[in-house]
Amino acid sequence: MISDSASALPSGAHARRLRTTRGEFAVVDVPPAAGVTARGTVLLLPGYTGSKEDFAPVHAPLAARGYRTVAVDGRGQYQSDGPADDESAYAQEELAWDVLAQADALGSPVHLVGHSLGGQIARAAVLVDHSPFRSLTLVSSGPARISVSQEQRVRLLRDALAVMSMAECWEAILAMGPPEEVGGPARGPGGQEWLRSRWLGTSPAQLLATGRQLCAEPDRVAELAAVPLPFHVLSGERDDTWPVPDLDEMARRLGAHRTVVDGAEHSPAVDRPAPTADALARFWDAAHS
């Protein structure tokens, strides 16, 4: 059993390991609410320095709409195993194949949702093979590399990891200010001790490799637009990782459904869970009709 102290899980939820042909992954698996007609399964991929717990606030409202939601720690993220010093294990193609294996283990086709870095990994998986998926939702995840300001934060973190342990990095991050503002862990549903635990559980090689990806990702929107899937681009009304106008334009190029969640920033599921869950469920309901 995987422990999950960041937040209370809704009724029927299981924190467990998902066995796949690519290894085991820590997941939070939440079934549809009792008495509600099952509508489908959703695979949720977290962002850089994030984890499966970042989706905790939307599990219950999505269960009430009939969706089974499975949030996963990717390879080397928090409670999923991964090498500490082999960056090749975290090449984007390797992570994409992990997602395909996760979808297969859940009984594809599934709705795929990726937040931030998770969106770019989700895109890569769909471009390898779209058949395991019913739809793709990109949450606060843009068309190419991250903004200059965020790239500076990622490079600061990479420089620190080159000379410090994860524990030393954590102390240095705290000394500089709120972790999410100085290249440290993303804001999550738990307190500072839980954030520290998540940070120490994450592989430094995973952070280094995926940080490089975020700073060099090419624009693959035209390639994605050729895939025969329903697309959804969801974001907050403010975002300093990818400018909101860039997300608007990406949605236009994809012919995607577009949602802007009022009052939310880079993490709509945490900032405004109710309208975020409603927008997700409405999109999936339409994809079923």
Backbone as CSV, one residue per row, in Angstrom:
resi,resn,N_x,N_y,N_z,CA_x,CA_y,CA_z,C_x,C_y,C_z
1,MET,0.849,-1.199,0.000,0.000,0.000,0.000,0.883,1.247,0.000
2,ILE,0.543,2.192,-0.885,1.258,3.460,-0.940,0.608,4.411,0.057
3,SER,1.417,5.035,0.934,0.840,6.009,1.867,0.617,7.324,1.155
4,ASP,-0.411,8.034,1.561,-0.725,9.324,0.948,-1.220,10.246,2.039
5,SER,-0.293,10.967,2.635,-0.644,11.829,3.760,-0.919,13.257,3.333
6,ALA,-0.808,13.548,2.030,-0.973,14.930,1.594,-2.399,15.404,1.740
7,SER,-3.353,14.520,1.579,-4.753,14.921,1.668,-5.602,13.679,1.845
8,ALA,-6.791,13.864,2.379,-7.701,12.744,2.552,-8.212,12.289,1.185
9,LEU,-8.241,10.975,0.986,-8.750,10.438,-0.266,-10.254,10.255,-0.174
10,PRO,-10.973,10.397,-1.294,-12.418,10.200,-1.261,-12.770,8.736,-1.054
11,SER,-14.032,8.490,-0.763,-14.515,7.137,-0.496,-14.186,6.209,-1.661
12,GLY,-13.670,5.015,-1.323,-13.368,4.012,-2.335,-12.015,4.157,-2.988
13,ALA,-11.273,5.216,-2.659,-9.976,5.453,-3.297,-8.939,4.446,-2.811
14,HIS,-7.995,4.150,-3.690,-6.899,3.249,-3.348,-5.581,3.903,-3.728
15,ALA,-4.646,3.985,-2.766,-3.275,4.364,-3.064,-2.496,3.061,-3.194
16,ARG,-2.021,2.780,-4.399,-1.461,1.451,-4.658,-0.390,1.541,-5.738
17,ARG,0.142,0.367,-6.110,1.082,0.285,-7.221,0.390,-0.340,-8.430
18,LEU,0.581,0.313,-9.561,0.035,-0.171,-10.824,1.117,-0.977,-11.527
19,ARG,0.856,-2.256,-11.744,1.821,-3.111,-12.421,1.642,-2.992,-13.931
20,THR,2.742,-2.743,-14.631,2.713,-2.603,-16.081,3.879,-3.373,-16.687
21,THR,3.903,-3.447,-18.000,5.023,-4.085,-18.690,6.298,-3.252,-18.588
22,ARG,6.195,-2.040,-18.084,7.355,-1.152,-17.921,7.735,-0.992,-16.447
23,GLY,7.186,-1.812,-15.585,7.460,-1.703,-14.169,6.236,-1.249,-13.394
24,GLU,6.439,-0.991,-12.104,5.343,-0.574,-11.231,5.400,0.936,-11.001
25,PHE,4.204,1.524,-10.907,4.086,2.962,-10.685,3.121,3.211,-9.531
26,ALA,3.466,4.173,-8.676,2.578,4.560,-7.584,1.407,5.365,-8.142
27,VAL,0.201,4.981,-7.753,-0.991,5.665,-8.245,-1.982,5.886,-7.112
28,VAL,-2.857,6.858,-7.328,-4.085,7.002,-6.552,-5.217,6.700,-7.520
29,ASP,-5.989,5.672,-7.215,-7.017,5.144,-8.105,-8.377,5.341,-7.432
30,VAL,-9.215,6.161,-8.051,-10.506,6.522,-7.447,-11.635,6.086,-8.381
31,PRO,-12.518,5.198,-7.932,-13.596,4.714,-8.788,-14.733,5.722,-8.878
32,PRO,-15.671,5.524,-9.811,-16.873,6.362,-9.826,-17.623,6.251,-8.496
33,ALA,-18.328,7.302,-8.146,-19.092,7.295,-6.897,-20.168,6.216,-6.929
34,ALA,-20.511,5.713,-5.752,-21.535,4.672,-5.647,-22.853,5.159,-6.244
35,GLY,-23.461,4.305,-7.047,-24.758,4.621,-7.632,-24.705,5.455,-8.894
36,VAL,-23.492,5.831,-9.340,-23.332,6.655,-10.532,-22.904,5.774,-11.700
37,THR,-23.493,5.976,-12.853,-23.125,5.209,-14.035,-21.687,5.507,-14.442
38,ALA,-20.907,4.452,-14.634,-19.508,4.629,-15.023,-19.418,5.212,-16.428
39,ARG,-18.574,6.234,-16.576,-18.444,6.927,-17.855,-17.102,6.693,-18.529
40,GLY,-16.120,6.195,-17.796,-14.813,5.971,-18.396,-13.704,6.142,-17.383
41,THR,-12.480,5.852,-17.844,-11.289,5.930,-16.996,-10.391,7.053,-17.490
42,VAL,-9.782,7.752,-16.538,-8.929,8.899,-16.833,-7.555,8.653,-16.235
43,LEU,-6.502,8.864,-17.022,-5.121,8.774,-16.562,-4.560,10.179,-16.440
44,LEU,-4.063,10.543,-15.255,-3.630,11.895,-14.923,-2.123,11.934,-14.670
45,LEU,-1.413,12.763,-15.439,0.047,12.865,-15.334,0.439,14.207,-14.723
46,PRO,1.220,14.209,-13.634,1.591,15.466,-12.976,2.741,16.178,-13.677
47,GLY,3.022,17.390,-13.194,4.046,18.230,-13.796,5.403,18.107,-13.124
48,TYR,6.303,18.992,-13.541,7.687,19.028,-13.054,7.694,19.349,-11.556
49,THR,8.439,18.589,-10.795,8.519,18.639,-9.326,7.187,18.316,-8.664
50,GLY,6.208,17.848,-9.433,4.902,17.513,-8.878,4.760,16.032,-8.591
51,SER,3.521,15.618,-8.333,3.229,14.215,-8.044,1.735,13.974,-8.213
52,LYS,1.340,12.731,-8.054,-0.058,12.329,-8.208,-0.990,13.103,-7.276
53,GLU,-0.479,13.540,-6.133,-1.317,14.246,-5.160,-1.814,15.590,-5.670
54,ASP,-1.198,16.122,-6.718,-1.632,17.412,-7.249,-3.043,17.357,-7.825
55,PHE,-3.535,16.149,-8.089,-4.891,15.993,-8.617,-5.910,15.649,-7.533
56,ALA,-5.454,15.596,-6.270,-6.341,15.180,-5.184,-7.658,15.955,-5.129
57,PRO,-7.655,17.280,-5.341,-8.922,18.015,-5.198,-9.982,17.705,-6.250
58,VAL,-9.593,17.092,-7.382,-10.597,16.856,-8.432,-11.101,15.422,-8.457
59,HIS,-10.544,14.532,-7.658,-10.993,13.136,-7.691,-12.479,13.003,-7.354
60,ALA,-12.890,13.572,-6.230,-14.269,13.391,-5.787,-15.284,13.976,-6.771
61,PRO,-15.113,15.226,-7.245,-16.100,15.732,-8.199,-16.136,14.952,-9.513
62,LEU,-15.007,14.403,-9.938,-15.017,13.605,-11.164,-15.647,12.232,-10.918
63,ALA,-15.435,11.673,-9.718,-16.109,10.425,-9.358,-17.619,10.606,-9.358
64,ALA,-18.077,11.762,-8.893,-19.509,12.056,-8.872,-20.095,12.158,-10.280
65,ARG,-19.258,12.441,-11.259,-19.702,12.524,-12.653,-19.547,11.197,-13.384
66,GLY,-19.079,10.145,-12.669,-18.995,8.816,-13.259,-17.635,8.422,-13.793
67,TYR,-16.588,9.190,-13.471,-15.269,8.900,-14.013,-14.350,8.278,-12.966
68,ARG,-13.711,7.188,-13.361,-12.624,6.616,-12.583,-11.370,7.419,-12.903
69,THR,-10.706,7.944,-11.885,-9.519,8.767,-12.102,-8.302,8.079,-11.481
70,VAL,-7.242,7.984,-12.261,-6.014,7.341,-11.809,-4.867,8.333,-12.005
71,ALA,-4.390,8.899,-10.897,-3.262,9.835,-10.923,-1.993,9.056,-10.629
72,VAL,-0.941,9.324,-11.393,0.258,8.494,-11.339,1.498,9.334,-11.049
73,ASP,2.410,8.775,-10.259,3.768,9.296,-10.171,4.552,8.673,-11.309
74,GLY,5.111,9.503,-12.186,5.920,8.964,-13.271,7.211,8.354,-12.763
75,ARG,7.919,7.718,-13.648,9.210,7.108,-13.303,10.100,8.132,-12.577
76,GLY,10.546,7.767,-11.383,11.431,8.640,-10.610,10.751,9.787,-9.896
77,GLN,9.422,9.888,-9.997,8.679,10.930,-9.286,8.181,10.392,-7.949
78,TYR,8.479,11.062,-6.889,7.977,10.794,-5.541,7.999,9.307,-5.185
79,GLN,6.870,8.594,-5.299,6.792,7.215,-4.814,6.938,6.158,-5.912
80,SER,7.270,6.576,-7.129,7.586,5.610,-8.191,9.104,5.496,-8.324
81,ASP,9.576,4.269,-8.433,11.014,4.034,-8.488,11.620,4.542,-9.790
82,GLY,12.893,4.867,-9.712,13.659,5.279,-10.885,15.094,5.516,-10.484
83,PRO,16.032,5.356,-11.423,17.451,5.536,-11.076,17.754,6.962,-10.648
84,ALA,18.678,7.092,-9.704,19.031,8.410,-9.166,20.045,9.141,-10.016
85,ASP,20.817,8.406,-10.835,21.927,9.057,-11.539,22.017,8.685,-13.017
86,ASP,20.980,8.104,-13.586,20.971,7.729,-15.002,19.890,8.527,-15.722
87,GLU,20.281,9.631,-16.323,19.309,10.495,-16.988,18.678,9.843,-18.214
88,SER,19.347,8.863,-18.818,18.798,8.235,-20.022,17.473,7.541,-19.747
89,ALA,17.249,7.126,-18.505,15.985,6.472,-18.146,14.804,7.422,-18.244
90,TYR,15.097,8.732,-18.280,14.042,9.748,-18.285,13.954,10.496,-19.611
91,ALA,14.539,9.928,-20.664,14.351,10.503,-21.989,12.859,10.571,-22.279
92,GLN,12.419,11.593,-23.006,10.980,11.771,-23.218,10.341,10.544,-23.853
93,GLU,11.026,9.914,-24.793,10.460,8.720,-25.428,10.263,7.598,-24.413
94,GLU,11.215,7.444,-23.478,11.064,6.422,-22.441,9.841,6.715,-21.568
95,LEU,9.660,7.964,-21.197,8.503,8.342,-20.377,7.198,8.169,-21.150
96,ALA,7.239,8.415,-22.467,6.047,8.210,-23.293,5.654,6.736,-23.322
97,TRP,6.631,5.863,-23.444,6.318,4.431,-23.433,5.784,3.988,-22.070
98,ASP,6.248,4.624,-20.998,5.662,4.346,-19.680,4.171,4.658,-19.676
99,VAL,3.796,5.796,-20.250,2.382,6.196,-20.283,1.558,5.198,-21.086
100,LEU,2.080,4.749,-22.199,1.363,3.755,-23.004,1.163,2.467,-22.210
101,ALA,2.171,2.069,-21.445,2.039,0.867,-20.618,1.026,1.071,-19.499
102,GLN,0.996,2.263,-18.917,0.016,2.555,-17.868,-1.410,2.484,-18.422
103,ALA,-1.611,3.062,-19.595,-2.940,3.020,-20.217,-3.364,1.580,-20.488
104,ASP,-2.432,0.777,-20.973,-2.743,-0.632,-21.251,-3.120,-1.365,-19.967
105,ALA,-2.387,-1.083,-18.878,-2.667,-1.760,-17.613,-4.020,-1.368,-17.035
106,LEU,-4.490,-0.172,-17.373,-5.780,0.296,-16.867,-6.943,-0.187,-17.724
107,GLY,-6.645,-0.753,-18.887,-7.709,-1.209,-19.782,-8.118,-0.119,-20.739
108,SER,-7.205,0.233,-21.634,-7.457,1.312,-22.590,-8.651,0.961,-23.487
109,PRO,-9.314,1.968,-24.097,-8.865,3.360,-24.156,-9.243,4.173,-22.908
110,VAL,-8.384,5.145,-22.588,-8.598,6.024,-21.446,-8.511,7.465,-21.915
111,HIS,-9.116,8.351,-21.150,-8.905,9.787,-21.351,-7.561,10.144,-20.719
112,LEU,-6.727,10.868,-21.439,-5.386,11.210,-20.963,-5.331,12.690,-20.636
113,VAL,-4.801,13.002,-19.437,-4.657,14.384,-18.973,-3.227,14.583,-18.507
114,GLY,-2.564,15.626,-19.009,-1.217,15.941,-18.563,-1.111,17.382,-18.122
115,HIS,-0.568,17.585,-16.927,-0.377,18.934,-16.394,1.067,19.377,-16.617
116,SER,1.265,20.506,-17.285,2.582,21.117,-17.449,3.546,20.131,-18.121
117,LEU,4.647,19.741,-17.466,5.538,18.733,-18.027,4.757,17.481,-18.409
118,GLY,3.792,17.101,-17.575,2.983,15.916,-17.873,2.239,16.034,-19.187
119,GLY,1.894,17.265,-19.569,1.239,17.472,-20.850,2.170,17.194,-22.013
120,GLN,3.435,17.569,-21.868,4.374,17.321,-22.953,4.713,15.837,-23.054
121,ILE,4.751,15.144,-21.922,4.943,13.694,-21.950,3.710,13.017,-22.545
122,ALA,2.511,13.499,-22.176,1.285,12.957,-22.748,1.263,13.141,-24.258
123,ARG,1.660,14.314,-24.724,1.714,14.576,-26.159,2.649,13.593,-26.849
124,ALA,3.811,13.357,-26.245,4.772,12.423,-26.823,4.186,11.018,-26.907
125,ALA,3.436,10.601,-25.879,2.819,9.272,-25.893,1.798,9.155,-27.013
126,VAL,0.961,10.171,-27.157,-0.059,10.170,-28.208,0.577,10.131,-29.595
127,LEU,1.714,10.802,-29.749,2.383,10.816,-31.042,3.046,9.477,-31.360
128,VAL,3.379,8.701,-30.335,3.883,7.342,-30.567,2.734,6.426,-30.980
129,ASP,1.604,6.499,-30.247,0.450,5.631,-30.525,-0.779,6.249,-29.862
130,HIS,-1.719,6.726,-30.663,-2.906,7.364,-30.085,-4.008,6.373,-29.753
131,SER,-3.885,5.122,-30.190,-4.995,4.173,-30.068,-5.407,3.862,-28.627
132,PRO,-4.501,3.950,-27.611,-4.963,3.663,-26.240,-5.768,4.797,-25.594
133,PHE,-6.022,5.889,-26.331,-6.608,7.066,-25.702,-7.917,7.473,-26.372
134,ARG,-8.835,7.953,-25.547,-10.120,8.458,-26.041,-10.060,9.953,-26.296
135,SER,-9.185,10.650,-25.580,-9.027,12.094,-25.743,-7.723,12.495,-25.069
136,LEU,-7.300,13.732,-25.354,-6.107,14.297,-24.722,-6.437,15.687,-24.207
137,THR,-6.182,15.904,-22.913,-6.325,17.226,-22.306,-4.971,17.708,-21.831
138,LEU,-4.578,18.884,-22.300,-3.331,19.523,-21.897,-3.673,20.628,-20.903
139,VAL,-3.214,20.486,-19.672,-3.514,21.439,-18.609,-2.284,22.298,-18.351
140,SER,-2.400,23.596,-18.637,-1.284,24.522,-18.406,0.007,23.971,-18.999
141,SER,-0.095,23.488,-20.216,1.034,22.870,-20.895,1.081,23.406,-22.315
142,GLY,2.194,24.062,-22.664,2.226,24.818,-23.899,2.801,24.105,-25.099
143,PRO,2.932,24.844,-26.195,3.308,24.252,-27.477,4.769,23.888,-27.613
144,ALA,5.634,24.497,-26.828,7.074,24.284,-26.996,7.761,24.537,-25.655
145,ARG,8.958,25.123,-25.677,9.740,25.324,-24.463,9.046,26.306,-23.516
146,ILE,9.441,26.263,-22.248,8.852,27.132,-21.234,9.350,28.567,-21.402
147,SER,8.722,29.476,-20.673,9.079,30.889,-20.750,10.501,31.126,-20.247
148,VAL,11.065,32.249,-20.623,12.438,32.580,-20.230,12.572,32.634,-18.709
149,SER,11.592,33.228,-18.031,11.691,33.339,-16.570,11.682,31.962,-15.910
150,GLN,10.852,31.055,-16.405,10.811,29.713,-15.832,12.055,28.917,-16.203
151,GLU,12.563,29.154,-17.404,13.795,28.482,-17.810,14.939,28.868,-16.875
152,GLN,14.985,30.107,-16.446,16.022,30.548,-15.517,15.907,29.806,-14.184
153,ARG,14.678,29.590,-13.731,14.478,28.871,-12.468,14.906,27.411,-12.602
154,VAL,14.558,26.798,-13.725,14.939,25.397,-13.940,16.457,25.270,-14.005
155,ARG,17.125,26.204,-14.679,18.576,26.148,-14.769,19.226,26.375,-13.405
156,LEU,18.636,27.227,-12.581,19.134,27.433,-11.225,19.071,26.127,-10.443
157,LEU,17.952,25.422,-10.581,17.804,24.151,-9.898,18.814,23.131,-10.419
158,ARG,18.981,23.067,-11.734,19.936,22.124,-12.312,21.353,22.408,-11.835
159,ASP,21.727,23.689,-11.745,23.059,24.050,-11.261,23.244,23.608,-9.811
160,ALA,22.199,23.778,-9.005,22.285,23.375,-7.596,22.419,21.863,-7.469
161,LEU,21.653,21.115,-8.262,21.697,19.654,-8.181,23.045,19.095,-8.615
162,ALA,23.776,19.861,-9.407,25.091,19.395,-9.865,26.111,19.365,-8.740
163,VAL,25.874,20.131,-7.671,26.879,20.234,-6.605,26.314,19.923,-5.219
164,MET,25.003,19.713,-5.112,24.376,19.469,-3.811,23.546,18.204,-3.834
165,SER,23.328,17.623,-2.657,22.370,16.527,-2.508,20.958,17.093,-2.544
166,MET,19.975,16.224,-2.658,18.588,16.678,-2.656,18.261,17.367,-1.330
167,ALA,18.759,16.831,-0.223,18.486,17.444,1.085,19.129,18.830,1.177
168,GLU,20.361,18.962,0.686,21.033,20.268,0.701,20.312,21.256,-0.206
169,CYS,19.844,20.786,-1.356,19.076,21.659,-2.257,17.815,22.174,-1.576
170,TRP,17.153,21.290,-0.842,15.923,21.700,-0.162,16.198,22.836,0.821
171,GLU,17.252,22.699,1.600,17.583,23.738,2.572,17.945,25.042,1.860
172,ALA,18.661,24.949,0.764,19.036,26.156,0.009,17.805,26.820,-0.588
173,ILE,16.880,26.029,-1.081,15.643,26.562,-1.663,14.851,27.316,-0.599
174,LEU,14.688,26.711,0.574,13.928,27.365,1.648,14.575,28.684,2.057
175,ALA,15.881,28.735,2.014,16.587,29.954,2.420,16.344,31.101,1.445
176,MET,15.986,30.766,0.188,15.798,31.794,-0.835,14.360,32.298,-0.930
177,GLY,13.401,31.545,-0.390,12.021,31.996,-0.480,11.070,30.837,-0.692
178,PRO,9.780,31.122,-0.977,8.813,30.054,-1.223,9.329,29.096,-2.292
179,PRO,9.320,27.775,-2.040,9.938,26.824,-2.965,9.483,26.955,-4.414
180,GLU,8.162,27.139,-4.623,7.656,27.181,-5.996,8.104,28.431,-6.742
181,GLU,8.626,29.430,-6.024,9.043,30.671,-6.662,10.536,30.724,-6.966
182,VAL,11.292,29.744,-6.478,12.743,29.784,-6.680,13.263,28.480,-7.275
183,GLY,12.427,27.840,-8.076,12.866,26.641,-8.766,12.689,25.365,-7.981
184,GLY,12.041,25.434,-6.824,11.843,24.256,-6.001,10.551,23.545,-6.315
185,PRO,10.073,22.711,-5.382,8.882,21.910,-5.639,7.660,22.756,-5.954
186,ALA,6.838,22.240,-6.850,5.576,22.898,-7.147,4.700,22.919,-5.904
187,ARG,3.882,23.954,-5.805,2.921,24.015,-4.701,1.972,22.829,-4.807
188,GLY,1.723,22.175,-3.694,0.853,21.006,-3.698,-0.151,21.063,-2.573
189,PRO,-0.921,19.978,-2.400,-1.981,19.984,-1.386,-1.500,19.742,0.035
190,GLY,-0.232,19.370,0.218,0.279,19.104,1.551,1.039,20.282,2.129
191,GLY,1.435,20.157,3.389,2.210,21.193,4.050,3.694,21.084,3.717
192,GLN,4.509,21.904,4.384,5.924,21.981,4.041,6.656,20.672,4.301
193,GLU,6.299,19.963,5.373,6.969,18.688,5.649,6.648,17.668,4.564
194,TRP,5.400,17.676,4.104,5.046,16.763,3.016,5.765,17.145,1.728
195,LEU,5.857,18.444,1.441,6.585,18.882,0.252,8.045,18.437,0.321
196,ARG,8.627,18.521,1.508,10.013,18.056,1.672,10.104,16.562,1.408
197,SER,9.149,15.792,1.929,9.153,14.347,1.712,9.046,14.017,0.226
198,ARG,8.172,14.725,-0.473,8.027,14.495,-1.913,9.317,14.841,-2.642
199,TRP,9.915,15.967,-2.269,11.158,16.396,-2.892,12.242,15.334,-2.713
200,LEU,12.419,14.842,-1.484,13.463,13.869,-1.210,13.177,12.525,-1.862
201,GLY,11.908,12.239,-2.155,11.547,10.988,-2.817,11.748,11.009,-4.316
202,THR,11.965,12.185,-4.877,12.105,12.316,-6.328,13.555,12.144,-6.747
203,SER,13.762,11.471,-7.875,15.114,11.214,-8.368,15.756,12.487,-8.910
204,PRO,16.983,12.813,-8.502,17.651,13.983,-9.086,17.864,13.825,-10.593
205,ALA,18.108,12.610,-11.068,18.285,12.406,-12.508,17.000,12.721,-13.259
206,GLN,15.862,12.414,-12.645,14.582,12.731,-13.277,14.417,14.245,-13.407
207,LEU,14.754,14.975,-12.356,14.639,16.431,-12.390,15.589,17.039,-13.418
208,LEU,16.809,16.523,-13.494,17.779,17.047,-14.443,17.339,16.789,-15.885
209,ALA,16.925,15.553,-16.156,16.561,15.189,-17.528,15.303,15.907,-17.985
210,THR,14.278,15.926,-17.156,13.028,16.560,-17.579,13.153,18.079,-17.578
211,GLY,14.019,18.625,-16.704,14.275,20.061,-16.751,14.887,20.468,-18.081
212,ARG,15.815,19.656,-18.589,16.397,19.939,-19.897,15.328,19.878,-20.994
213,GLN,14.420,18.918,-20.871,13.347,18.807,-21.865,12.479,20.061,-21.888
214,LEU,12.131,20.559,-20.710,11.292,21.751,-20.641,11.955,22.961,-21.285
215,CYS,13.276,23.010,-21.219,14.011,24.156,-21.761,14.334,24.007,-23.243
216,ALA,14.003,22.857,-23.847,14.378,22.613,-25.241,13.255,22.021,-26.078
217,GLU,12.068,21.847,-25.510,10.977,21.184,-26.231,10.628,21.933,-27.516
218,PRO,10.597,21.226,-28.658,10.208,21.879,-29.914,8.694,22.013,-30.030
219,ASP,8.265,22.821,-30.964,6.844,22.982,-31.248,6.387,21.786,-32.087
220,ARG,5.515,20.962,-31.513,5.014,19.767,-32.205,3.500,19.845,-32.414
221,VAL,2.971,21.056,-32.399,1.520,21.221,-32.484,0.978,20.728,-33.824
222,ALA,1.651,21.046,-34.921,1.169,20.598,-36.233,1.142,19.078,-36.313
223,GLU,2.153,18.446,-35.749,2.206,16.980,-35.721,1.051,16.419,-34.905
224,LEU,0.782,17.035,-33.745,-0.310,16.574,-32.891,-1.662,16.797,-33.548
225,ALA,-1.820,17.913,-34.253,-3.106,18.235,-34.881,-3.525,17.184,-35.904
226,ALA,-2.567,16.429,-36.432,-2.885,15.390,-37.417,-3.418,14.114,-36.772
227,VAL,-3.373,14.031,-35.443,-3.841,12.836,-34.729,-5.359,12.901,-34.571
228,PRO,-6.085,11.828,-34.882,-7.548,11.850,-34.813,-8.089,11.622,-33.403
229,LEU,-7.863,12.597,-32.524,-8.394,12.543,-31.166,-9.074,13.862,-30.832
230,PRO,-10.057,13.856,-29.924,-10.562,15.129,-29.379,-9.516,15.739,-28.441
231,PHE,-9.273,17.039,-28.595,-8.279,17.738,-27.778,-8.956,18.805,-26.919
232,HIS,-8.351,19.031,-25.759,-8.834,20.040,-24.812,-7.618,20.766,-24.257
233,VAL,-7.609,22.064,-24.332,-6.554,22.886,-23.736,-7.176,23.655,-22.580
234,LEU,-6.721,23.371,-21.365,-7.283,23.977,-20.153,-6.162,24.697,-19.407
235,SER,-6.465,25.877,-18.900,-5.472,26.622,-18.122,-6.182,27.559,-17.163
236,GLY,-5.397,28.160,-16.281,-5.904,29.264,-15.486,-5.910,30.533,-16.315
237,GLU,-6.393,31.603,-15.716,-6.419,32.883,-16.446,-5.068,33.575,-16.432
238,ARG,-4.150,33.099,-15.584,-2.778,33.619,-15.540,-1.823,32.437,-15.505
239,ASP,-0.694,32.579,-16.190,0.291,31.498,-16.205,1.635,32.090,-16.605
240,ASP,2.664,31.893,-15.758,3.978,32.422,-16.104,4.911,31.352,-16.660
241,THR,4.399,30.131,-16.850,5.216,29.073,-17.433,5.070,29.060,-18.956
242,TRP,3.817,29.169,-19.415,3.515,29.415,-20.822,2.476,30.534,-20.850
243,PRO,2.717,31.641,-21.555,1.743,32.730,-21.588,0.387,32.245,-22.090
244,VAL,-0.684,32.731,-21.462,-2.037,32.304,-21.835,-2.341,32.551,-23.315
245,PRO,-1.904,33.669,-23.918,-2.143,33.823,-25.359,-1.507,32.710,-26.194
246,ASP,-0.369,32.184,-25.745,0.247,31.064,-26.459,-0.610,29.810,-26.357
247,LEU,-1.242,29.621,-25.206,-2.137,28.479,-25.033,-3.396,28.651,-25.879
248,ASP,-3.894,29.879,-25.969,-5.040,30.159,-26.843,-4.711,29.800,-28.292
249,GLU,-3.545,30.221,-28.746,-3.142,29.965,-30.128,-2.918,28.479,-30.381
250,MET,-2.356,27.776,-29.403,-2.178,26.337,-29.543,-3.525,25.640,-29.690
251,ALA,-4.489,26.038,-28.896,-5.823,25.451,-28.991,-6.424,25.686,-30.372
252,ARG,-6.218,26.895,-30.898,-6.742,27.194,-32.241,-6.098,26.288,-33.280
253,ARG,-4.781,26.115,-33.199,-4.071,25.278,-34.166,-4.493,23.815,-34.069
254,LEU,-4.852,23.376,-32.863,-5.273,21.993,-32.666,-6.750,21.767,-32.986
255,GLY,-7.502,22.862,-33.132,-8.952,22.712,-33.230,-9.516,22.156,-31.934
256,ALA,-8.905,22.552,-30.822,-9.223,21.988,-29.514,-10.311,22.767,-28.805
257,HIS,-11.023,22.075,-27.933,-11.891,22.746,-26.968,-10.995,23.538,-26.025
258,ARG,-11.401,24.745,-25.670,-10.564,25.621,-24.834,-11.315,26.017,-23.578
259,THR,-10.654,25.846,-22.420,-11.209,26.274,-21.138,-10.204,27.154,-20.421
260,VAL,-10.646,28.320,-19.964,-9.851,29.177,-19.091,-10.586,29.251,-17.759
261,VAL,-9.949,28.794,-16.703,-10.577,28.734,-15.384,-10.323,30.047,-14.651
262,ASP,-11.382,30.796,-14.418,-11.264,32.077,-13.724,-10.666,31.885,-12.333
263,GLY,-9.753,32.778,-11.965,-9.184,32.750,-10.625,-8.079,31.737,-10.428
264,ALA,-7.742,30.981,-11.474,-6.689,29.971,-11.363,-5.425,30.453,-12.063
265,GLU,-4.301,29.874,-11.629,-3.025,30.154,-12.274,-2.486,28.856,-12.877
266,HIS,-1.239,28.496,-12.578,-0.627,27.367,-13.288,-1.179,26.005,-12.864
267,SER,-1.841,25.938,-11.710,-2.351,24.647,-11.210,-3.858,24.734,-10.975
268,PRO,-4.655,24.712,-12.034,-6.113,24.874,-11.870,-6.750,23.827,-10.967
269,ALA,-6.235,22.597,-10.982,-6.834,21.547,-10.146,-6.684,21.851,-8.664
270,VAL,-5.629,22.580,-8.302,-5.414,22.986,-6.911,-6.083,24.327,-6.625
271,ASP,-5.949,25.272,-7.573,-6.468,26.619,-7.362,-7.989,26.670,-7.358
272,ARG,-8.618,26.007,-8.338,-10.070,26.056,-8.495,-10.571,24.670,-8.906
273,PRO,-10.595,23.718,-7.964,-10.913,22.330,-8.332,-12.320,22.125,-8.887
274,ALA,-13.329,22.804,-8.331,-14.702,22.557,-8.783,-14.902,22.937,-10.251
275,PRO,-14.573,24.173,-10.676,-14.754,24.493,-12.095,-13.811,23.719,-13.007
276,THR,-12.632,23.354,-12.499,-11.711,22.553,-13.304,-12.300,21.171,-13.565
277,ALA,-12.801,20.532,-12.522,-13.411,19.210,-12.687,-14.632,19.273,-13.584
278,ASP,-15.428,20.312,-13.426,-16.627,20.453,-14.268,-16.240,20.587,-15.740
279,ALA,-15.212,21.385,-16.029,-14.776,21.562,-17.414,-14.248,20.258,-17.994
280,LEU,-13.497,19.504,-17.204,-12.988,18.220,-17.674,-14.128,17.255,-17.980
281,ALA,-15.060,17.126,-17.034,-16.162,16.186,-17.221,-17.047,16.570,-18.403
282,ARG,-17.307,17.853,-18.578,-18.107,18.291,-19.732,-17.440,17.919,-21.050
283,PHE,-16.130,18.099,-21.118,-15.400,17.738,-22.339,-15.489,16.247,-22.594
284,TRP,-15.262,15.426,-21.575,-15.337,13.976,-21.769,-16.737,13.520,-22.095
285,ASP,-17.733,14.135,-21.442,-19.119,13.780,-21.771,-19.406,14.036,-23.247
286,ALA,-18.932,15.163,-23.753,-19.144,15.496,-25.166,-18.410,14.524,-26.076
287,ALA,-17.230,14.078,-25.636,-16.454,13.130,-26.446,-17.155,11.787,-26.541
288,HIS,-17.992,11.468,-25.549,-18.730,10.199,-25.549,-19.969,10.268,-26.430
289,SER,-20.487,11.472,-26.663,-21.770,11.603,-27.368,-21.610,11.505,-28.870
